[in-house]
Amino acid sequence: MRRAVMGRFQRGQRLATDKLRSGTQLNAVSRMGMFTAARPMISSNKLVSSQKRYCSGPRRQEKIRNVGVIAHVDHGKTTLVDALLQQSGHVKIEGNARVMDSNDIEQERGITILAKNTCINLPDHKINIVDTPGHSDFSGEVERGLQMVEGFILLVDAAEGPRPGTRYVLRKALELDLKPIVVINKIDRTTLDKIENTCDEIESLFLELAIDEHQLNYPVIYGSGRSGYMSTDPECREGTLQPLFDCIIKEIPPPKETSADAFQAVIQSIEVDNKKRKEVTLRVMSGEIALKDDLIITDYHNEGFATDAFKLRDIFGFQGLDKVPQTTASFGDIITISEGLDKLPFSIGMTVNKKGSPAPLPYKALDEPTFAVTMHPSRSPVAGTDGSIVGGNEIRARLQKEVVRNLAMKLNVKGPDEFEVKGRGLLHLGILFEEMRREGFEIEMSKPGVLYKEIDGKKHEPWEQVTIRTESDNGPAIDSLMYASNAEAVETIDQDDWVVSIWNIPSRFFMGMGRKIINATSNSTEVEMSFLEYRPFNTSWNTDRTDGCLISSGAGEVSTDGLNSIAKHGVSFVQEKFKTYEGMVVGKRNGPGDLVINVTKPSTGWNTNQRQPQYSVHSLESALQYIQEGELVEITPTAVRIRKLKQFIKK
C-alpha cells in the first residue's frame, strides 16, 4: 500500500501541498488532520550540499541499493535486519540470538549502540543496509549512518505508534532528502484499528517534518520482523520478507555518481582491527579504484588539507556479516580499507581521492554534545589495587582514540591527567566509561554538567522533552516529581489502565530524575527523552540534592552491624562484606546534612531490634546521576563506588 497522506488526511494533503508550494512548512497536525500554526519553510535548495550529492551525477548503479533502518528504541530494527539476513541465506540464527548487535554491551543491554553495515546479495541486486541505534543518546550514530545511503526504512511498532525517537530519526532522514519506506512492525500483537491509528500518526509526523512535497508520498509495508513476514496487506499474518526486498529495489533510488571526473569516497567510520590497524569504512561516491592505486585524503571543510599519498593494498566489501576481499570498487559501494593508514591524520567526514586529483566532498555536521563529565585517574585510598591501567597518559590516549571513531563525542584536555569528555547524554558517556572499566582502567569522574550556550549575549541551557508511560495510579506521583523539577506539562493521554504524560524539562534537572521516577512507581514506568531546544538560563532554580550522604569512617568490610547503622539513618548503597574506605559514600541519609558512621565495626549478629536495610546499589549511570559537587564516581574493573571529598562533607 502507498500512503500519500490518504483517507481522512486527503484534505490535509491538499492543504499541506498548498502550504509547501507557498513557502511555508506545517508546524503541527492533529490526528484529525486539522492544522495549527505554520512556519517559514526550509527550501529544498537550501539543504546542506552534502545531501545533494545523492541526487546528481551522470551515471547510476542500477544493481545497488543503499538503505538505512531507523526507529525508536525497541521497535524491532535489529530483529528485522537479522531476519533479512537469515531469509536471504547469509546467516543462520539460533533461538533469539541477535547477530547484528555483536558488541558485548549491546548483547547485555539489548540495545544498538553503533551503526553497522551489512550487505545482502540477491540474484539481481545488492542491498547495503545500515542498522542504526534507536536510543537518543546515540543519535550521532544515526546521523553518521544516514549519510551513507539514498533511502531509509522507518520502522514503527504497530501497537506503540511513533515515539520521541521516531520523530528525531525521521527529521534527520528528511533533512538529508532520503527516500522513505514505512514499515509497520509487530502487527501480530495488536488490532487493525490500532494499526490504522499508527498509520495516521505517522502521516501527521510526515506532514509536520516534511521539507519538500515529494516526501509526503511513501509506501507502507506491514508485517513482523520476528515472525519473518511482510506484506502490503495489514491483515496478512504469514509469508516471507520478499515484499520488503521488492519494495526496497523499487522505491530506493540507485546510487548516482557525484562527479564524472574524480574518484570520491567519504570516510564513514574508523575502527581498529585485530592487527591494531586503523580500519576505515568508505562510501564510494564517484569513480572507481583498484588495488595498488595511490590515494590521498582531503577535507572539504579545511581548504588545502591533504595527507601524504598511500598505496591501496586491500579492499574489503560486505557480504552478510563477513568482509570479503575485492580487487576493485566503484561508486555506490560501501567498502573498508586498512593498509597504510596508521600514521595519517584524518577523521570521519573526510574524502579519499586519487593522488593528483583532490576533490573533497562536504559532510553534514552532527548535532553538538549537550553533557560533559570531567575525569582523571583514580586518587582514592584504594587506587591501583584493582585495575591495570591507572595513568593519565593511558587515559588520554584511550579518549583520543574514542573521539576519532565516535564523532558525536568531544574531548577537552584540561591538564596532564584531567580530561573533559562531552557527549549526547549520560548513557552515551556511560557506555564509554563502562568499556574503559572492562579494559582495566581505574578512573574517577565528577558531577556531570550540561553544556551551556551563549545566544544573543545571554546564557542558554538545553531542555529535553520527556515522555513517561506509567500505570494510572502513579500519575499524581509523576506530576509531583516533574513539577518540583520545574518541568512544563505538554500533554496527558489516557490509555486504558495507563497514562502517558509528555513534559518539557531543563536537562540539568532531569539528571537523576529517572531513578526517582522508577522508585516512586515501583519500577512500572517507561521513561523516554530527546533533546528539545536551548532556552535562557534561569538563575533562580537550584539543582542541589536535599538529602545528605552516609559516609564510612574507616576502611574494611561492611559488617552486619554496619548495615544496621545504615538502616537507622537511610538507604544502603553497599551490601555486607563490601570493601569500603574512609570517605566512601555508603548510603543516602533520610534528611539534610552528611553523617559519618562506622560500617566496619564487628558484628554481633542480627537481633529483633535491628532493621533490615533498604538497598539501592548504584550502576555506573545511576551513580553519575546521584552525585553532587564535591563527590566523585570511582570505577574499577570490579566496582563502582562514590566518595566524598573531605572539604565538602556537610555536618
C-alpha positions in Angstrom: 0.0 0.0 0.0 1.2 3.5 -0.8 0.3 6.3 1.7 0.1 9.6 0.0 -1.5 11.1 3.1 -4.7 9.4 2.2 -8.1 8.6 3.8 -9.2 11.3 6.3 -5.8 13.0 5.6 -6.6 13.7 1.9 -7.9 17.1 2.6 -4.9 17.7 4.8 -2.6 16.6 2.0 -4.1 19.2 -0.3 -3.7 21.9 2.3 -0.1 20.6 3.1 0.8 20.8 -0.6 -0.6 24.3 -0.9 1.4 25.4 2.1 4.6 23.8 0.9 4.2 25.4 -2.5 3.5 28.8 -1.0 6.7 28.7 1.1 5.6 27.5 4.5 6.1 24.3 6.3 3.5 22.7 8.6 4.3 23.0 12.2 1.8 20.7 13.9 -1.0 18.5 12.8 -3.7 16.8 14.9 -4.7 13.2 14.4 -7.9 14.5 12.7 -6.0 16.4 10.1 -6.6 19.9 11.4 -3.6 22.1 11.0 -2.3 24.6 13.5 0.5 27.2 13.1 2.9 27.3 10.2 6.5 28.5 10.0 8.7 29.6 7.1 9.7 26.6 5.0 13.3 25.4 4.7 13.6 25.4 0.9 14.9 22.2 -0.6 17.6 24.2 -2.5 18.9 25.4 0.9 19.6 22.0 2.2 23.2 21.3 3.1 25.1 20.4 -0.1 26.2 17.1 1.3 22.7 15.7 0.7 22.5 16.9 -2.9 25.5 14.6 -3.7 23.0 11.7 -3.7 20.8 13.3 -6.4 23.1 14.4 -9.1 25.7 12.8 -11.5 26.0 11.3 -14.9 25.9 7.5 -14.0 23.7 5.2 -11.9 24.4 1.9 -10.3 21.2 0.1 -11.2 22.1 -3.1 -9.3 22.9 -1.5 -5.9 20.6 -0.1 -3.2 21.9 1.6 -0.1 19.3 1.9 2.7 19.3 2.8 6.4 17.0 1.3 9.0 15.8 3.8 11.6 13.3 3.6 14.5 12.6 4.4 18.1 14.4 2.0 20.6 12.8 -1.5 20.9 10.7 -1.1 17.8 12.5 -4.0 16.1 15.2 -2.7 13.8 17.9 -5.2 14.6 15.5 -8.1 14.7 14.3 -7.1 11.2 17.8 -6.8 9.8 18.7 -10.2 11.3 15.6 -11.7 9.6 16.5 -10.2 6.3 20.0 -11.8 6.6 18.6 -15.1 7.6 15.9 -15.3 4.8 18.5 -14.3 2.2 20.7 -17.2 3.3 23.6 -15.1 4.7 23.3 -16.3 8.3 21.7 -19.0 10.4 20.3 -17.7 13.6 19.7 -19.9 16.6 16.9 -19.0 19.0 16.7 -15.4 20.0 20.3 -14.5 19.2 21.0 -11.0 17.8 23.7 -11.2 15.1 23.8 -7.5 14.3 24.3 -6.4 17.9 27.7 -8.1 18.3 29.2 -5.8 20.9 29.2 -7.3 24.4 27.4 -4.4 26.0 24.8 -4.4 23.2 24.2 -8.1 23.8 23.8 -7.5 27.6 21.6 -4.5 27.4 19.6 -5.5 24.3 20.2 -2.1 22.5 22.1 -1.0 19.4 24.9 1.4 20.2 26.9 1.6 17.0 25.6 1.9 13.4 26.6 -1.2 11.5 26.9 -2.2 7.8 25.8 -5.4 6.2 25.2 -6.4 2.6 22.6 -8.8 1.2 23.3 -10.2 -2.3 20.1 -11.1 -4.2 20.1 -12.7 -7.6 20.0 -9.4 -9.5 20.8 -6.8 -6.9 23.0 -5.9 -3.9 21.4 -4.2 -0.9 23.7 -2.4 1.5 21.9 -2.0 4.8 22.9 0.3 7.7 21.4 -0.7 11.0 21.3 2.4 13.4 20.7 2.8 17.1 17.3 3.8 18.5 18.3 5.5 21.7 18.6 9.3 21.5 21.9 9.3 23.3 23.4 7.5 20.3 21.8 9.8 17.7 25.3 10.7 16.4 25.5 7.2 15.0 22.1 7.7 13.3 23.3 11.0 11.7 26.6 9.3 10.6 24.9 6.2 9.2 22.3 8.1 7.2 25.0 9.9 5.2 25.9 6.5 3.6 22.5 5.8 1.9 19.9 7.0 -0.6 16.9 5.9 1.3 15.6 4.6 4.7 13.2 2.2 6.3 11.2 3.9 9.1 10.2 1.1 11.4 7.3 1.7 13.8 5.8 -0.6 16.4 2.1 -1.1 15.3 0.8 -1.0 18.9 3.0 1.8 20.3 3.0 4.1 17.3 5.6 6.9 16.7 7.6 7.7 19.9 10.0 10.5 20.7 12.9 8.7 19.0 10.8 8.2 15.8 10.4 12.0 15.5 14.2 12.6 15.8 15.4 10.0 13.4 12.7 10.8 10.8 13.6 14.5 11.0 17.3 13.7 10.4 16.5 11.4 7.4 14.2 14.0 5.8 16.8 16.8 6.2 19.1 14.6 4.0 16.3 14.3 1.5 16.4 10.5 1.6 13.6 8.3 0.1 11.3 6.8 2.8 9.7 3.4 3.2 7.5 3.0 6.2 7.3 -0.5 7.9 4.6 -1.1 10.4 6.1 -3.8 12.6 4.7 -6.3 15.1 1.2 -6.3 13.5 0.6 -9.7 15.1 0.5 -8.1 18.5 -2.4 -5.6 18.0 -5.6 -4.9 16.2 -6.4 -3.5 12.7 -7.9 -0.3 14.3 -4.6 0.3 16.2 -2.6 -0.3 13.0 -4.7 2.3 11.2 -4.3 4.8 14.1 -0.5 4.2 13.9 -0.5 4.9 10.2 -2.5 8.2 10.8 0.1 9.2 13.5 2.9 8.6 11.1 1.2 10.7 8.5 0.9 13.5 11.0 4.6 13.2 11.7 5.5 13.4 8.0 3.2 16.4 7.5 5.0 18.1 10.4 8.6 17.3 9.4 8.4 17.2 5.6 10.8 19.6 3.9 9.6 19.0 0.4 6.2 17.9 -1.1 7.6 14.7 -2.6 8.4 13.4 0.9 4.7 13.1 1.7 4.4 10.2 -0.8 5.8 6.9 0.6 5.0 3.2 0.5 3.8 1.3 3.6 4.6 -2.3 4.4 3.0 -4.3 7.2 4.4 -7.3 9.0 6.5 -8.9 11.8 10.3 -8.9 11.6 10.5 -11.6 14.4 8.0 -13.8 12.6 9.6 -13.2 9.2 6.9 -11.9 7.0 5.9 -8.6 5.3 3.0 -7.6 3.1 1.2 -4.7 1.6 -2.0 -6.0 3.3 -2.3 -5.1 7.0 -4.4 -8.2 7.6 -1.7 -10.7 6.4 -0.2 -12.8 9.1 2.1 -15.1 7.2 4.6 -15.2 4.3 8.2 -14.1 3.8 10.1 -10.9 3.7 10.2 -10.8 -0.1 7.7 -7.9 -0.3 10.1 -5.8 1.6 13.0 -6.7 -0.6 10.9 -5.9 -3.7 9.9 -2.6 -2.2 13.5 -1.6 -1.5 14.5 -2.4 -5.0 11.5 -0.5 -6.5 11.5 2.6 -4.2 15.0 3.3 -3.1 16.9 5.1 -5.9 20.1 3.5 -7.1 23.3 5.4 -6.3 24.2 8.3 -8.7 27.7 9.4 -9.3 28.7 12.7 -7.8 31.4 13.5 -10.4 32.4 12.3 -13.8 36.0 13.4 -13.4 37.2 12.3 -9.9 37.3 9.4 -7.5 35.5 10.4 -4.3 34.8 8.2 -1.2 33.7 9.6 2.1 35.1 8.2 5.3 32.1 7.0 7.4 33.7 5.1 10.3 37.1 4.4 11.8 37.8 1.2 13.8 40.8 -0.7 14.9 41.1 -4.3 13.5 42.6 -7.4 15.1 46.1 -6.4 14.0 45.7 -2.9 15.7 45.5 -1.1 12.4 43.0 1.6 11.5 40.2 0.1 9.5 38.2 2.7 7.6 34.7 2.3 6.1 34.1 4.3 2.9 31.1 5.1 0.9 32.3 5.4 -2.7 30.5 8.4 -4.3 32.1 8.6 -7.7 34.7 6.8 -9.9 36.5 3.5 -9.4 39.6 2.3 -7.6 41.8 -0.8 -7.8 44.5 -2.3 -5.7 47.8 -0.5 -5.9 46.2 2.8 -6.7 47.8 5.8 -5.0 45.4 7.7 -2.8 45.2 10.8 -0.6 42.7 12.1 2.0 41.3 15.6 1.7 38.9 17.7 3.7 36.2 20.0 2.2 35.9 21.9 5.5 39.7 22.6 5.7 40.7 24.1 2.4 44.0 22.9 1.2 44.3 20.0 3.6 45.6 16.8 2.0 47.6 13.8 3.5 50.6 12.2 2.1 49.8 9.6 -0.6 49.4 6.0 0.4 49.1 2.9 -1.8 45.8 0.9 -1.7 46.8 -2.6 -0.6 43.5 -4.0 0.4 39.7 -3.6 -0.4 37.0 -5.4 1.5 33.3 -5.5 0.7 30.5 -6.7 2.9 28.6 -9.9 2.4 26.2 -10.7 5.2 28.3 -10.4 8.4 31.5 -11.1 6.6 34.1 -8.9 4.9 35.3 -10.3 1.6 38.4 -9.2 -0.3 37.9 -7.4 -3.6 40.3 -6.1 -6.3 38.2 -3.1 -7.3 35.4 -0.9 -6.0 33.0 1.5 -7.8 30.6 4.3 -6.9 27.7 3.1 -4.8 29.9 0.6 -3.0 30.4 0.5 0.8 33.9 -0.9 1.5 36.7 -1.0 4.1 40.4 -0.4 3.7 43.2 -0.6 6.3 46.7 -0.9 5.0 49.0 2.2 5.1 46.6 4.5 7.2 48.0 4.3 10.7 50.3 7.3 10.5 48.0 9.6 8.5 45.9 12.3 10.2 42.2 12.0 9.2 38.7 11.8 10.6 35.2 10.8 9.8 33.7 13.0 7.1 36.9 13.5 5.1 37.2 12.4 1.4 39.5 9.8 -0.2 40.7 10.8 -3.7 43.3 9.6 -6.1 46.8 11.2 -5.9 46.9 14.3 -8.0 43.1 14.7 -8.2 41.9 16.3 -4.9 38.1 16.7 -5.0 36.8 16.8 -1.4 33.0 16.4 -0.7 31.1 18.3 2.1 29.9 16.4 5.1 26.9 17.4 7.2 28.0 18.3 10.7 26.4 16.3 13.6 24.5 17.9 16.4 26.6 19.3 19.2 27.0 17.5 22.6 24.8 18.6 25.5 26.5 16.9 28.5 30.1 16.9 29.9 32.0 14.9 32.6 35.4 15.7 33.9 37.6 12.7 34.7 41.1 11.8 36.0 43.0 8.8 37.2 41.7 7.3 40.5 43.0 9.1 43.6 41.0 7.1 46.1 42.7 5.3 49.1 42.5 2.0 47.1 43.7 3.4 43.8 45.8 0.9 41.9 44.6 -2.2 43.7 42.2 -3.4 41.1 42.8 -2.1 37.6 45.9 -2.5 35.4 45.7 0.9 33.7 46.0 3.8 36.1 48.0 6.6 34.4 46.9 9.9 32.8 48.8 9.2 29.6 47.0 6.0 29.0 43.6 7.6 29.7 44.4 10.4 27.3 45.4 8.0 24.5 42.2 6.0 25.1 39.9 9.1 24.9 41.7 10.4 21.9 41.1 7.1 20.1 37.4 7.3 21.1 36.7 10.7 19.7 38.2 9.7 16.3 35.7 6.9 15.9 32.8 8.5 17.9 32.0 11.7 16.0 29.3 12.8 18.5 31.9 12.9 21.4 34.3 15.7 22.0 37.4 15.8 24.2 38.9 18.8 26.1 42.3 18.1 27.7 42.3 20.3 30.8 45.7 19.2 32.2 48.2 16.4 32.2 45.7 14.0 33.8 42.4 15.8 33.7 40.0 15.5 30.8 36.6 16.8 30.0 34.5 14.4 27.8 31.4 15.8 26.1 28.6 13.7 24.7 24.9 13.5 23.9 23.8 12.2 27.3 24.7 10.1 30.4 24.1 6.8 28.6 26.3 7.9 25.6 29.1 8.8 28.0 28.4 5.9 30.4 28.9 3.3 27.6 32.5 4.7 27.1 33.2 4.6 30.8 31.9 1.0 31.0 34.1 0.0 28.1 37.1 1.6 29.8 36.3 -0.1 33.1 36.2 -3.5 31.4 39.5 -2.7 29.7 41.2 -2.4 33.1 41.1 1.4 33.7 40.7 2.9 37.1 39.2 6.4 36.8 37.2 8.9 38.8 34.5 11.3 37.4 33.0 14.5 38.7 29.3 15.5 38.7 28.1 15.6 35.1 27.1 19.0 33.8 25.0 20.3 30.9 26.8 22.4 28.2 25.5 26.0 28.1 25.4 28.2 25.1 25.6 32.0 24.7 22.9 33.2 22.3 22.5 36.9 21.6 24.8 37.6 24.5 22.7 35.6 27.1 23.4 32.3 28.7 21.1 29.4 27.5 20.7 25.9 28.7 19.5 22.7 27.0 15.9 21.4 27.6 14.6 17.8 27.0 11.2 16.5 26.1 10.4 13.6 28.3 7.6 11.0 27.7 6.5 9.0 30.7 4.2 6.0 30.5 3.0 4.6 33.8 0.0 3.0 35.5 -2.8 5.4 36.0 -2.5 5.2 39.8 1.1 6.6 39.6 0.0 9.7 37.7 -0.1 12.0 40.8 3.4 10.9 41.9 4.8 11.6 38.5 3.1 15.0 38.4 4.6 15.9 41.8 8.1 14.9 40.8 8.1 16.7 37.5 6.5 20.0 38.7 9.0 20.0 41.6 11.8 19.9 38.9 10.4 22.9 37.0 9.0 20.8 34.2 6.3 22.0 31.9 3.3 19.7 31.2 2.8 19.4 27.5 0.1 16.7 27.1 -1.5 13.8 29.0 -3.0 10.8 27.2 -5.1 8.1 28.9 -4.5 4.6 27.6 -6.9 2.2 29.5 -5.1 1.5 32.8 -2.1 3.5 31.8 -1.3 7.2 31.4 1.2 8.8 29.1 2.4 12.3 30.0 4.8 14.5 28.0 6.9 17.1 29.7 9.5 19.7 28.8 12.2 19.9 31.4 15.7 21.6 31.8 18.3 19.0 31.2 20.1 19.8 34.4 17.0 18.8 36.4 16.4 15.6 34.5 19.8 14.2 35.6 18.9 11.8 38.4 15.2 12.1 37.7 14.9 8.7 36.0 15.9 6.8 39.3 13.4 8.9 41.3 10.6 8.1 38.9 11.3 4.4 39.0 11.5 4.4 42.8 8.2 6.3 43.1 6.3 4.0 40.8 7.7 0.6 41.8 9.6 0.1 38.6 6.4 0.1 36.5 7.3 3.1 34.3 8.8 3.7 30.9 10.8 6.9 30.5 11.9 8.3 27.1 13.7 11.6 26.4 15.0 13.6 23.5 16.7 16.9 23.1 14.2 19.8 22.6 16.0 23.2 22.4 18.1 25.8 24.2 16.3 28.3 26.4 17.5 31.2 28.6 19.2 30.0 31.8 17.1 30.6 34.9 19.4 31.6 37.8 16.7 31.1 40.5 16.5 27.4 40.0 18.6 25.2 42.4 19.5 21.6 41.5 21.2 20.7 44.8 20.2 17.4 46.3 18.2 17.8 49.5 19.2 14.6 51.2 22.7 14.1 52.7 25.1 11.2 52.5 26.1 8.4 54.8 29.9 8.2 54.8 32.2 5.5 56.0 34.5 6.5 58.9 37.2 3.9 58.1 38.5 1.0 55.9 37.4 -2.6 56.0 34.5 -4.8 55.1 30.9 -3.7 55.7 29.6 -5.7 58.6 26.1 -6.8 59.7 26.1 -4.2 62.5 27.4 -1.6 59.9 24.3 -2.3 57.7 22.1 -1.8 60.8 23.7 1.6 61.3 22.9 2.5 57.7 19.4 1.3 58.1 18.8 3.6 61.1 19.6 6.6 59.0 18.8 5.9 55.4 19.3 3.6 52.4 22.3 1.5 51.8 24.5 1.7 48.6 26.6 -1.3 49.8 26.0 -4.9 50.8 27.6 -7.0 53.5 31.3 -7.7 53.1 31.7 -4.9 50.5 35.2 -3.4 50.9 35.0 0.3 51.9 37.4 3.0 52.9 37.3 6.3 54.8 35.3 8.9 52.9 33.4 6.4 50.8 29.7 7.1 50.4 27.9 4.0 51.7 24.3 5.3 51.7 21.7 8.0 51.3 20.7 9.8 54.5 17.0 10.4 55.1 17.4 14.1 55.7 19.7 17.0 55.1 23.4 17.0 56.0 26.0 14.3 55.8 26.7 11.7 58.6 30.0 9.8 59.1 29.3 6.4 60.5 31.2 3.2 61.3 30.1 0.5 58.9 33.0 -1.9 59.6 32.5 -2.5 63.4 32.5 -6.1 64.5 29.1 -7.8 64.1 27.1 -9.2 67.0 24.5 -10.9 64.7 21.0 -9.8 63.8 18.6 -9.3 66.7 14.9 -8.2 66.9 15.9 -4.6 67.5 17.9 -4.3 64.3 16.5 -3.1 61.0 16.8 -4.9 57.7 18.4 -2.2 55.4 16.9 -0.9 52.2 19.3 -1.3 49.3 19.9 0.9 46.3 23.1 -0.3 44.7 24.2 2.0 42.0 25.1 1.3 38.4 27.6 3.4 36.7 25.0 5.7 35.1 22.8 6.0 38.3 25.9 6.9 40.3 26.7 9.7 37.9 23.1 10.9 38.2 23.3 10.8 42.0 26.5 12.7 42.8 26.8 16.4 43.6 29.7 18.9 43.7 32.5 17.5 45.8 31.6 13.9 45.1 33.3 11.5 42.7 32.3 8.3 41.0 35.2 5.8 41.1 35.1 2.9 38.7 37.4 -0.1 38.5 37.1 -3.4 36.7 35.2 -4.9 39.6 33.5 -2.0 41.4 31.5 1.3 41.2 32.0 3.5 44.2 31.1 7.0 45.3 33.4 9.0 47.5 33.1 12.4 49.2 36.0 14.9 49.3 36.6 15.9 53.0 36.2 19.6 52.4 32.7 19.1 51.0 31.3 17.0 53.9 28.3 18.9 55.4 27.6 18.0 59.0 
